[in-house]
Amino acid sequence: MPPKATITKEQILQAAFEIVRVQGLEYLTARSIAQKLNCSTQPVYRIYANMDEVKDHVYEMAVDLMRDQIFSYQDEQNSPALNMAIGFLHFAKQERHMFQFVYLSGYKSFDLNQEVFIGETLSMKPMLHSKRFRAVDESKQRNIFIKISIYLIGIGTMIHSGTLKMDFHEAVEMVRDMYEAIMAYEGRAST
């Protein structure tokens, strides 16, 4: 009798990630992972105590994918912060199920007074290239980042759901206008 194939943690996570990416979080079950790996559910529960552990890891993978896609968008004519914003809008449009998992599923929630927002530390770095942004008091920089992020999530949600039918260039201009408005509100008028 041939030896039994051993299912690894990495295989389970990759299968779970692909299920969420292609079908959505609601399709992620031990049974759907087992079907994808052509095995029983036993390896899933041997490695993970429950499906919440699997979902936590897949969520981290989804956030990593989001970061990769956000920072992969490059246009030399734009500031690093605007490239990041455009990359985010592309993520919302192209990775529908991952965007939904990260931002719309309610799987994770944040208390902005106590926690770091999704990708906050990494995502603020491109904004620090702006002399205007660096000139803002550090206590206000986070407020600007959070406001822009929430605005982007709103536009991303409307693009994701098909509610907002607009040219991508128009969405970018809306983001640019909001950034200018927030900078002015925080005490740094446009130069």
Salt bridges, closest charged atoms under 4 A:
GLU18 OE1 - LYS36 NZ 3.43
ASP64 OD1 - ARG67 NH1 3.36
GLU95 OE2 - ARG21 NH2 2.52
GLU120 OE2 - ARG142 NE 2.55
GLU173 OE2 - ARG176 NH1 2.52
GLU180 OE1 - ARG132 NH2 3.09
GLU186 OE2 - LYS147 NZ 2.93
